[in-house]
Amino acid sequence: MDRKPRIHMIGNTHYDPVWLWTWDEGMASIRSTFHAALDRMEEDPGFIYSFSCPPVFEWIREVDPAMCEQIRNKVHEGRWHLVEGWWLQPDCSAAAGESYVRQGLYGQRYLQEHFGRRSRTAFNIDSFGHSAMLPQILAKSGIAYYVLGRPSPTEKKLPGPLFRWESPDGSSVLAYRCSDEGAGMYSQDVEKDIREAASNLGKFNHDLMVVYGVTNHGGAPTKQAIGQINRQIADKSKAYDVLFSTTDTFFSEQDASCLPTVREELMVNFFGTFSNHPEVKKNNRMGEYALLNAEKAALLRKRLQGRAYPAEKLTSAWKDLLFNQFHDILGGACIQTAYGDARNLHGRVLQTANEIVHYGIQSLTREIDLFNSDYPGVAWNIVAWNLNTFDVEGPVEAEVQWAWEFGWYRGPIRITDAQGVDVPCQVIREYSVIPGFRERFVFQAAIPSMGYKSFLVHQEASRDESARTLAAREYAMENDRFMMNICKETGCIASLFDKKTGA
């Protein structure tokens, strides 16, 4: 370098909207944090604050519009740096790849709409691991820089605090681990952090970055910390410079051509976060699939019927799902009461998605010619949809309603495809166990990608109860030929009696 090496001071709040508290308490604490950060800017013209979390900005916009306007002004002045880029700081391993794409899509779109700019940096300080696919997703979201805290140096050895992180496809971002040697993170003794960073400057051919501030429940960088930094800035006798800075400034000033490259996931040792609280993980995956299916069903309806695409509902549901991917929520690290809120939010996601799916496929099914007139005795039509991007072959379950008040609408059933070819089926126990009221059955079907296949349920002329009925209890099953008992302890067959042979 033809200048003194620099220590870039990044004023930040690592903020958990939910963790050992629920979101409503978090909303109150972040208002106090932002108030303090704005006060520090008025007191010190050099101080720069870095923070960006769209759902938190939405809280402020709802509760304190005047503060929201102050933040917007400071962003335009260059005093409030929009850093994070995603919707929030999620768990970076347990969600589906599409969710990380949406983190970038909705995060960057929000910043563009409300502040007129996007973030070049993603902050995931506290996430419990980072998938190797993230550089590709980040780069395609317009994010060039990545700041992490975990894994710590004791958990994973890296070539240094600053490196190029590359995905298998060759996409890359510049990454900085601020828990590395000489790269302080949220210490309340800022001068000590600066001295430690200065002692390590000679080890690297790049500057260092120190993130200072308050973590978790909120809190802006303190007057004491800002004062310590100003004293370091004023001391020109040092062999290095200290400056209030931003992540964009830091990364852009480094010579990326000589940095080492890391091509692997960045995992930590906290594997409990990937098994804790399985309900929230199950609901997250159900929500991801439900929303993707809802988008496909809505798009088919728009293309084939010209119906309006429910973009606003889908966007809102995705944002709910992304909020619940916050690393402590999806990681199972929150207090139990917070998971009541998470369950409610997932419920809203699933209900919205399921409504859109069924509005779409039932509207489309209504226009399918089901050939009833060609097949006398057809009691029902079954249309099985496949909204996956691949063909599916496997068992399909259906349950139908008898017109039980009328004797003529009873009898055994047979299933064929739309061409009249018989499809093997098995009558199974219905969810509604009122005798003769409903019928549930399972059959094999091959359904094309993004398409459907129709089936006809025929009413047979006579009803042979012994030939078609399978009686099932909790640990036993019986038909006209066999009687089987299941072992409660092992789940294996305990006994099998053949009525015909008596054995």
C-alpha positions as a printed NumPy array, in Angstrom:
array([[  0.   ,   0.   ,   0.   ],
       [  1.161,   3.551,  -0.674],
       [ -0.715,   4.794,   2.398],
       [ -0.923,   3.879,   6.046],
       [ -2.929,   0.73 ,   6.748],
       [ -6.4  ,   1.503,   8.044],
       [ -8.715,   0.222,  10.723],
       [-12.302,   0.771,   9.567],
       [-14.746,   1.27 ,  12.45 ],
       [-18.254,  -0.008,  11.633],
       [-20.949,   1.23 ,  14.028],
       [-23.707,  -1.376,  14.121],
       [-26.412,  -2.987,  16.215],
       [-26.691,  -6.735,  15.969],
       [-30.399,  -6.986,  16.644],
       [-32.59 , -10.034,  17.317],
       [-36.243,  -9.111,  16.68 ],
       [-37.123, -12.364,  18.483],
       [-34.98 , -14.46 ,  20.822],
       [-35.36 , -14.354,  24.604],
       [-38.292, -12.019,  24.034],
       [-41.253, -11.835,  21.685],
       [-41.543,  -9.54 ,  18.665],
       [-43.642,  -6.895,  20.441],
       [-40.924,  -6.307,  23.035],
       [-38.363,  -6.274,  20.241],
       [-40.335,  -3.568,  18.457],
       [-40.196,  -1.337,  21.543],
       [-36.454,  -1.877,  22.065],
       [-35.455,  -1.082,  18.482],
       [-37.276,   2.259,  18.598],
       [-35.058,   3.211,  21.543],
       [-32.007,   1.984,  19.647],
       [-32.778,   4.065,  16.564],
       [-33.53 ,   7.119,  18.701],
       [-30.087,   6.794,  20.314],
       [-28.358,   6.258,  16.956],
       [-29.959,   9.395,  15.513],
       [-28.902,  11.356,  18.605],
       [-25.278,  10.181,  18.193],
       [-25.328,  11.46 ,  14.601],
       [-26.455,  14.881,  15.759],
       [-23.765,  14.973,  18.439],
       [-20.882,  13.798,  16.248],
       [-20.676,  14.734,  12.548],
       [-18.213,  11.912,  11.786],
       [-20.185,   9.034,  13.254],
       [-21.705,   6.589,  10.719],
       [-24.323,   4.01 ,  11.701],
       [-24.885,   0.781,   9.758],
       [-28.181,  -1.065,   9.977],
       [-30.825,  -2.478,   7.652],
       [-33.69 ,  -4.862,   8.36 ],
       [-36.858,  -4.225,   6.33 ],
       [-39.395,  -5.823,   8.724],
       [-37.938,  -3.686,  11.512],
       [-38.185,  -0.591,   9.306],
       [-41.815,  -1.551,   8.736],
       [-42.411,  -1.572,  12.503],
       [-40.985,   1.942,  12.721],
       [-43.033,   3.112,   9.753],
       [-46.224,   1.907,  11.464],
       [-45.448,   3.158,  14.964],
       [-43.263,   6.248,  14.444],
       [-43.477,   7.665,  10.89 ],
       [-41.463,  10.75 ,  11.869],
       [-38.51 ,   8.587,  12.922],
       [-38.801,   6.692,   9.664],
       [-38.417,   9.963,   7.784],
       [-35.362,  10.884,   9.891],
       [-33.749,   7.565,   8.985],
       [-34.461,   8.148,   5.293],
       [-32.792,  11.571,   5.485],
       [-29.709,  10.136,   7.19 ],
       [-29.462,   7.425,   4.526],
       [-29.437,  10.099,   1.825],
       [-26.789,  12.058,   3.74 ],
       [-24.546,   8.974,   3.854],
       [-24.664,   8.856,   7.662],
       [-26.905,   5.762,   7.9  ],
       [-25.469,   2.914,   5.83 ],
       [-27.913,   0.266,   4.605],
       [-26.103,  -2.944,   5.396],
       [-27.564,  -6.473,   5.395],
       [-29.294,  -6.608,   2.005],
       [-31.566,  -9.51 ,   2.919],
       [-34.992,  -9.367,   4.57 ],
       [-33.256, -10.193,   7.861],
       [-30.406, -12.353,   9.154],
       [-31.764, -15.894,   8.633],
       [-30.535, -19.321,   9.45 ],
       [-28.309, -19.883,   6.435],
       [-28.47 , -23.67 ,   6.184],
       [-31.921, -25.057,   7.067],
       [-34.187, -23.22 ,   4.601],
       [-34.702, -24.062,   0.921],
       [-32.559, -22.348,  -1.703],
       [-35.587, -20.459,  -3.01 ],
       [-36.012, -18.842,   0.405],
       [-32.518, -17.321,   0.253],
       [-33.314, -16.001,  -3.207],
       [-36.434, -14.382,  -1.742],
       [-34.422, -12.971,   1.164],
       [-32.384, -11.05 ,  -1.389],
       [-35.316, -10.226,  -3.669],
       [-37.602,  -8.747,  -1.03 ],
       [-34.78 ,  -7.208,   1.013],
       [-33.228,  -5.363,  -1.931],
       [-36.62 ,  -4.417,  -3.387],
       [-37.669,  -2.865,  -0.076],
       [-34.507,  -0.768,   0.187],
       [-34.909,   0.399,  -3.404],
       [-38.559,   1.365,  -2.923],
       [-38.149,   3.158,   0.401],
       [-34.596,   4.54 ,   0.236],
       [-33.791,   4.65 ,  -3.463],
       [-30.759,   2.377,  -3.148],
       [-29.736,  -1.214,  -2.512],
       [-27.223,  -2.823,  -0.207],
       [-23.897,  -4.128,  -1.449],
       [-23.251,  -6.017,   1.811],
       [-25.06 ,  -8.828,   3.594],
       [-24.535,  -9.036,   7.357],
       [-25.073, -12.513,   8.849],
       [-23.082, -12.102,  12.036],
       [-24.856, -14.634,  14.235],
       [-26.097, -17.328,  11.831],
       [-25.215, -20.907,  12.755],
       [-23.491, -21.812,   9.516],
       [-23.412, -20.672,   5.904],
       [-24.251, -22.887,   2.924],
       [-21.685, -23.133,   0.131],
       [-24.383, -22.059,  -2.35 ],
       [-24.817, -18.616,  -0.769],
       [-22.125, -16.755,  -2.793],
       [-24.021, -17.604,  -5.986],
       [-27.341, -16.382,  -4.536],
       [-25.753, -13.285,  -3.014],
       [-23.962, -12.298,  -6.199],
       [-27.133, -12.651,  -8.249],
       [-28.943, -10.461,  -5.686],
       [-26.527,  -7.611,  -6.322],
       [-24.589,  -8.275,  -3.121],
       [-20.803,  -8.289,  -3.456],
       [-19.715,  -8.401,   0.202],
       [-20.494, -10.706,   3.127],
       [-19.776, -10.205,   6.836],
       [-20.033, -13.1  ,   9.291],
       [-19.134, -13.835,  12.886],
       [-19.593, -17.595,  13.02 ],
       [-17.87 , -20.016,  12.716],
       [-15.304, -18.63 ,  15.132],
       [-11.572, -19.303,  14.633],
       [-11.786, -22.133,  17.198],
       [-14.544, -23.791,  15.152],
       [-13.065, -23.408,  11.688],
       [ -9.7  , -22.327,  10.404],
       [ -9.787, -19.813,   7.563],
       [ -6.847, -18.246,   5.696],
       [ -7.544, -14.903,   7.368],
       [-10.348, -12.499,   8.186],
       [-10.701, -11.358,   4.56 ],
       [-11.095, -13.857,   1.731],
       [-12.974, -14.605,  -1.447],
       [-15.848, -17.043,  -0.881],
       [-16.809, -19.005,  -3.977],
       [-19.771, -21.256,  -4.826],
       [-19.443, -24.405,  -6.972],
       [-20.66 , -22.478, -10.049],
       [-17.769, -20.007,  -9.731],
       [-19.811, -17.085,  -8.357],
       [-18.089, -15.344,  -5.476],
       [-18.283, -12.562,  -2.907],
       [-15.66 , -10.955,  -0.713],
       [-16.195, -12.188,   2.836],
       [-14.943, -10.917,   6.182],
       [-15.062, -12.79 ,   9.483],
       [-15.217, -10.143,  12.168],
       [-14.548, -12.635,  14.973],
       [-11.086, -13.334,  13.52 ],
       [ -7.823, -12.218,  15.08 ],
       [ -7.484,  -8.481,  14.998],
       [-11.064,  -8.066,  13.79 ],
       [-13.061,  -6.996,  16.837],
       [-16.789,  -7.546,  17.212],
       [-19.156,  -5.743,  19.624],
       [-16.641,  -5.291,  22.43 ],
       [-17.363,  -2.425,  24.826],
       [-13.634,  -1.66 ,  25.088],
       [-13.188,  -0.177,  21.617],
       [ -9.666,   1.131,  22.26 ],
       [ -8.538,  -2.376,  23.181],
       [-10.066,  -3.681,  19.94 ],
       [ -8.212,  -1.024,  17.961],
       [ -4.889,  -1.833,  19.65 ],
       [ -5.387,  -5.541,  18.944],
       [ -6.276,  -4.849,  15.326],
       [ -3.215,  -2.598,  14.969],
       [ -0.948,  -5.35 ,  16.293],
       [ -2.236,  -7.688,  13.58 ],
       [ -2.133,  -5.292,  10.62 ],
       [  1.318,  -6.513,   9.645],
       [  0.081, -10.086,   9.201],
       [ -2.124,  -9.222,   6.252],
       [ -1.809,  -7.311,   3.009],
       [ -5.125,  -5.591,   3.617],
       [ -6.838,  -3.265,   6.086],
       [ -8.894,  -4.519,   9.036],
       [-12.441,  -3.863,  10.083],
       [-13.805,  -3.586,  13.631],
       [-17.555,  -3.827,  14.235],
       [-18.573,  -1.986,  17.389],
       [-21.914,  -1.404,  19.042],
       [-24.444,  -3.334,  21.131],
       [-25.974,  -6.715,  20.376],
       [-29.121,  -8.826,  20.583],
       [-31.788,  -6.75 ,  22.389],
       [-30.785,  -3.523,  20.676],
       [-28.664,  -0.536,  21.606],
       [-26.752,   1.975,  19.513],
       [-22.981,   2.533,  19.72 ],
       [-22.316,   4.435,  22.93 ],
       [-20.948,   7.921,  23.493],
       [-17.971,   6.327,  25.242],
       [-17.133,   4.155,  22.219],
       [-17.443,   7.069,  19.797],
       [-15.207,   9.168,  22.043],
       [-12.546,   6.462,  22.104],
       [-12.588,   6.258,  18.308],
       [-12.28 ,  10.034,  17.972],
       [ -9.187,  10.004,  20.197],
       [ -7.633,   7.361,  17.963],
       [ -8.515,   9.348,  14.833],
       [ -6.922,  12.488,  16.295],
       [ -3.636,  10.73 ,  17.071],
       [ -1.686,  11.158,  13.803],
       [  1.551,   9.78 ,  15.255],
       [  0.412,   6.178,  14.761],
       [  1.631,   3.952,  11.947],
       [ -1.984,   3.329,  10.967],
       [ -5.177,   5.354,  10.508],
       [ -8.539,   4.862,  12.217],
       [-11.743,   6.086,  10.592],
       [-15.5  ,   5.926,  10.907],
       [-16.396,   3.817,   7.904],
       [-18.816,   1.508,   6.107],
       [-18.454,  -2.053,   4.862],
       [-18.693,  -0.819,   1.268],
       [-15.761,   1.543,   1.811],
       [-13.691,  -1.152,   3.486],
       [-14.208,  -3.816,   0.824],
       [-13.81 ,  -1.445,  -2.116],
       [-10.394,  -0.269,  -0.855],
       [ -8.874,  -3.762,  -0.67 ],
       [ -6.898,  -5.458,  -3.44 ],
       [ -9.113,  -8.458,  -4.138],
       [ -6.704,  -9.974,  -6.655],
       [ -4.349, -11.246,  -3.957],
       [ -6.94 , -12.685,  -1.58 ],
       [ -7.185, -16.427,  -0.844],
       [-10.315, -18.286,  -2.036],
       [-12.502, -20.514,   0.146],
       [-14.723, -23.047,  -1.658],
       [-16.79 , -24.782,   1.012],
       [-19.59 , -24.283,   3.484],
       [-18.812, -22.386,   6.671],
       [-20.291, -24.596,   9.365],
       [-20.275, -24.194,  13.156],
       [-20.424, -26.733,  15.954],
       [-23.894, -25.781,  17.228],
       [-25.637, -28.697,  15.556],
       [-28.458, -28.57 ,  18.093],
       [-29.905, -25.641,  16.179],
       [-30.633, -28.006,  13.289],
       [-32.634, -30.409,  15.48 ],
       [-34.168, -28.132,  18.131],
       [-37.901, -27.449,  17.931],
       [-38.761, -29.649,  14.936],
       [-42.246, -28.143,  14.606],
       [-40.937, -24.781,  13.401],
       [-38.694, -26.527,  10.865],
       [-41.56 , -28.673,   9.588],
       [-43.862, -25.664,   9.294],
       [-41.155, -23.723,   7.465],
       [-40.73 , -26.444,   4.844],
       [-44.489, -26.842,   4.46 ],
       [-44.752, -23.077,   3.977],
       [-41.998, -23.056,   1.33 ],
       [-43.679, -25.786,  -0.719],
       [-47.143, -24.295,  -0.231],
       [-46.082, -20.872,  -1.504],
       [-44.275, -22.288,  -4.526],
       [-47.373, -24.338,  -5.394],
       [-49.57 , -21.274,  -4.888],
       [-47.456, -19.262,  -7.314],
       [-47.699, -22.008,  -9.946],
       [-51.451, -22.439,  -9.53 ],
       [-52.001, -18.684,  -9.725],
       [-49.805, -18.393, -12.813],
       [-51.665, -21.218, -14.578],
       [-54.959, -19.524, -13.761],
       [-53.68 , -16.209, -15.101],
       [-52.307, -17.701, -18.319],
       [-55.232, -19.994, -19.07 ],
       [-58.136, -17.927, -17.748],
       [-56.836, -14.376, -17.609],
       [-57.505, -14.087, -13.885],
       [-55.547, -11.541, -11.831],
       [-52.321, -12.804, -10.257],
       [-52.479, -12.393,  -6.418],
       [-49.036, -10.768,  -6.178],
       [-49.79 ,  -8.745,  -3.046],
       [-51.059, -11.748,  -1.083],
       [-48.144, -13.927,  -2.159],
       [-45.564, -11.257,  -1.359],
       [-47.042, -10.722,   2.097],
       [-47.037, -14.467,   2.772],
       [-43.411, -14.812,   1.642],
       [-42.403, -11.987,   3.99 ],
       [-44.123, -13.763,   6.895],
       [-42.25 , -16.955,   6.058],
       [-38.916, -15.139,   5.712],
       [-39.372, -13.482,   9.111],
       [-39.761, -16.92 ,  10.709],
       [-36.445, -17.941,   9.108],
       [-34.595, -15.592,  11.46 ],
       [-31.675, -17.633,  12.738],
       [-32.88 , -17.898,  16.331],
       [-36.478, -18.739,  15.33 ],
       [-35.728, -21.402,  12.708],
       [-32.707, -22.502,  14.731],
       [-34.926, -23.387,  17.687],
       [-33.083, -21.02 ,  20.037],
       [-35.979, -18.781,  21.154],
       [-38.043, -18.891,  24.316],
       [-41.094, -21.121,  24.138],
       [-43.628, -18.275,  24.064],
       [-42.034, -16.921,  20.881],
       [-42.98 , -20.128,  19.093],
       [-46.659, -19.417,  19.609],
       [-46.156, -16.321,  17.465],
       [-44.116, -18.332,  14.945],
       [-46.872, -20.95 ,  14.729],
       [-49.48 , -18.254,  14.121],
       [-47.359, -16.659,  11.413],
       [-46.816, -20.   ,   9.689],
       [-50.566, -20.599,   9.921],
       [-51.223, -17.372,   8.044],
       [-48.698, -18.406,   5.382],
       [-50.218, -21.851,   4.919],
       [-53.82 , -20.645,   4.87 ],
       [-53.051, -17.938,   2.314],
       [-51.118, -20.351,   0.099],
       [-53.731, -23.1  ,   0.304],
       [-56.53 , -20.709,  -0.589],
       [-54.651, -19.541,  -3.671],
       [-53.86 , -23.135,  -4.708],
       [-57.447, -24.337,  -4.42 ],
       [-58.969, -21.25 ,  -6.004],
       [-56.641, -21.86 ,  -8.926],
       [-56.908, -25.602,  -9.462],
       [-60.662, -25.79 ,  -8.829],
       [-61.225, -22.933, -11.263],
       [-59.141, -24.777, -13.863],
       [-60.69 , -28.161, -13.087],
       [-64.131, -26.719, -13.76 ],
       [-63.208, -26.398, -17.447],
       [-61.918, -29.961, -17.893],
       [-64.112, -32.286, -19.976],
       [-64.429, -35.317, -17.724],
       [-66.3  , -37.588, -20.197],
       [-69.074, -38.546, -17.794],
       [-71.569, -39.205, -20.555],
       [-69.324, -41.805, -22.171],
       [-69.213, -43.979, -19.069],
       [-72.588, -44.858, -17.497],
       [-72.438, -45.505, -13.791],
       [-69.716, -42.926, -13.096],
       [-70.319, -41.76 ,  -9.537],
       [-67.461, -39.246,  -9.217],
       [-64.612, -37.694, -11.137],
       [-61.197, -37.406,  -9.533],
       [-58.65 , -34.913, -10.926],
       [-55.128, -35.23 ,  -9.503],
       [-52.844, -32.208, -10.078],
       [-49.05 , -32.161, -10.03 ],
       [-47.615, -28.656,  -9.521],
       [-44.044, -29.927,  -9.274],
       [-41.51 , -29.234, -12.002],
       [-41.06 , -32.987, -12.512],
       [-43.338, -35.938, -13.304],
       [-44.722, -37.784, -10.29 ],
       [-45.749, -41.437, -10.061],
       [-47.039, -42.783,  -6.784],
       [-50.075, -43.491,  -4.593],
       [-52.93 , -40.997,  -4.51 ],
       [-55.525, -40.962,  -1.738],
       [-59.037, -39.622,  -2.198],
       [-62.143, -39.526,  -0.048],
       [-65.604, -39.047,  -1.536],
       [-69.083, -38.415,  -0.225],
       [-71.974, -40.842,  -0.755],
       [-75.46 , -39.402,  -1.24 ],
       [-76.251, -41.566,   1.743],
       [-79.897, -40.567,   1.997],
       [-80.626, -42.41 ,  -1.278],
       [-80.313, -46.163,  -1.539],
       [-79.646, -46.019,  -5.274],
       [-76.349, -44.214,  -4.62 ],
       [-74.729, -47.072,  -2.748],
       [-72.563, -49.919,  -3.94 ],
       [-68.969, -51.018,  -4.573],
       [-66.614, -48.841,  -6.627],
       [-64.133, -49.301,  -9.438],
       [-61.583, -46.737, -10.748],
       [-60.525, -46.193, -14.337],
       [-58.534, -43.506, -16.079],
       [-60.204, -41.158, -18.582],
       [-59.759, -43.77 , -21.335],
       [-61.607, -46.425, -19.354],
       [-58.532, -48.443, -18.357],
       [-58.922, -50.002, -14.909],
       [-56.686, -48.61 , -12.182],
       [-56.026, -50.91 ,  -9.185],
       [-57.384, -49.373,  -5.991],
       [-57.76 , -50.262,  -2.336],
       [-60.509, -49.034,  -0.039],
       [-58.978, -47.777,   3.231],
       [-60.336, -46.329,   6.447],
       [-62.001, -42.989,   5.875],
       [-61.35 , -39.95 ,   8.051],
       [-65.063, -39.765,   8.778],
       [-66.061, -43.103,  10.292],
       [-69.844, -42.709,  10.1  ],
       [-70.88 , -46.024,   8.447],
       [-71.88 , -45.754,   4.786],
       [-71.371, -41.976,   4.737],
       [-68.019, -41.516,   2.979],
       [-65.469, -43.654,   1.177],
       [-61.69 , -43.339,   1.142],
       [-59.426, -45.206,  -1.251],
       [-55.878, -45.214,  -2.589],
       [-54.737, -45.83 ,  -6.156],
       [-51.591, -45.528,  -8.25 ],
       [-51.221, -42.577, -10.62 ],
       [-48.603, -41.101, -12.976],
       [-49.135, -37.35 , -13.328],
       [-47.159, -35.085, -15.672],
       [-45.209, -32.067, -14.433],
       [-47.335, -28.914, -14.093],
       [-50.347, -30.898, -15.239],
       [-53.134, -33.205, -14.192],
       [-54.709, -36.579, -14.827],
       [-58.392, -37.388, -14.439],
       [-59.919, -40.606, -13.111],
       [-63.444, -41.968, -13.063],
       [-64.983, -43.645, -10.03 ],
       [-67.598, -46.148, -11.204],
       [-70.466, -47.492,  -9.145],
       [-70.737, -51.266,  -9.472],
       [-74.035, -53.107,  -9.715],
       [-73.766, -55.003,  -6.42 ],
       [-72.013, -54.626,  -3.125],
       [-70.068, -57.524,  -1.68 ],
       [-69.08 , -56.216,   1.743],
       [-66.782, -59.139,   2.578],
       [-64.857, -58.787,  -0.674],
       [-64.259, -55.045,  -0.493],
       [-64.194, -54.079,   3.145],
       [-60.99 , -53.827,   5.13 ],
       [-61.679, -53.342,   8.827],
       [-58.886, -51.554,  10.641],
       [-58.312, -50.801,  14.304],
       [-55.326, -49.205,  16.037],
       [-53.275, -52.405,  16.13 ],
       [-55.267, -54.792,  13.949],
       [-56.596, -55.247,  10.4  ],
       [-59.051, -57.766,   9.016],
       [-60.684, -58.625,   5.671],
       [-62.545, -61.669,   4.348],
       [-59.37 , -63.756,   4.191],
       [-56.852, -62.565,   6.816],
       [-56.759, -61.234,  10.372],
       [-53.539, -59.435,  11.367],
       [-52.342, -57.993,  14.698],
       [-49.529, -55.462,  15.092],
       [-47.11 , -55.423,  18.042],
       [-47.468, -52.158,  19.985],
       [-43.804, -52.112,  21.02 ],
       [-42.057, -52.917,  17.74 ],
       [-44.612, -52.053,  15.037],
       [-44.   , -55.486,  13.478],
       [-46.596, -58.104,  12.648],
       [-47.437, -59.981,  15.862],
       [-49.784, -62.538,  14.278],
       [-51.393, -63.333,  10.921],
       [-54.381, -65.709,  10.726],
       [-55.604, -67.141,   7.428],
       [-59.366, -67.719,   7.746],
       [-59.406, -69.995,   4.68 ],
       [-56.774, -72.445,   5.856],
       [-57.238, -71.95 ,   9.604],
       [-53.487, -71.389,  10.035]])
